[in-house]
């Protein structure tokens, strides 16, 4: 169903935005570069999985 696919898509986007917000906020408060590394790993893994799933 189209409605369920849209809900899943928007829920995934909100989840990624929330995690991004938390990691950036944590970096601003603590100035710890490990938080930025976590953020980069998160986005790298998302793009990598998306690229792999598009090949199939």
C-alpha positions in Angstrom: 0.0 0.0 0.0 1.2 3.5 -0.8 0.1 5.0 2.5 2.2 2.5 4.6 5.2 3.1 2.4 5.0 6.8 2.8 4.6 6.5 6.6 7.7 4.2 6.8 9.7 6.6 4.6 8.8 9.7 6.8 9.3 7.8 10.0 12.8 6.8 8.8 13.6 10.4 7.8 12.4 11.7 11.2 14.5 9.1 13.0 17.7 10.0 11.1 17.0 13.7 11.7 16.5 13.1 15.4 19.7 11.1 15.7 21.5 13.9 13.8 20.1 16.5 16.1 21.3 14.5 19.2 24.8 14.0 17.9 25.3 17.6 16.7 23.9 18.8 20.1 26.2 16.5 22.0 29.2 17.8 19.9 28.3 21.4 20.6 28.0 20.8 24.3 31.1 18.7 24.8 33.3 19.6 21.8 34.1 15.9 21.5 35.1 14.9 18.0 34.0 11.3 18.5 30.4 12.6 18.2 31.2 13.9 14.7 32.8 10.6 13.8 29.6 8.8 14.9 27.6 11.2 12.7 29.9 10.5 9.7 29.7 6.8 10.2 25.9 7.0 10.4 25.5 8.9 7.1 28.2 6.8 5.4 26.3 3.6 6.4 23.0 5.0 5.2 24.3 6.0 1.8 26.2 2.7 1.5 23.2 0.6 2.2 21.1 2.7 -0.1 23.6 2.3 -2.9 23.8 -1.5 -2.4 20.0 -1.9 -2.3 19.7 0.1 -5.5 22.0 -2.3 -7.4 19.7 -5.3 -6.7 
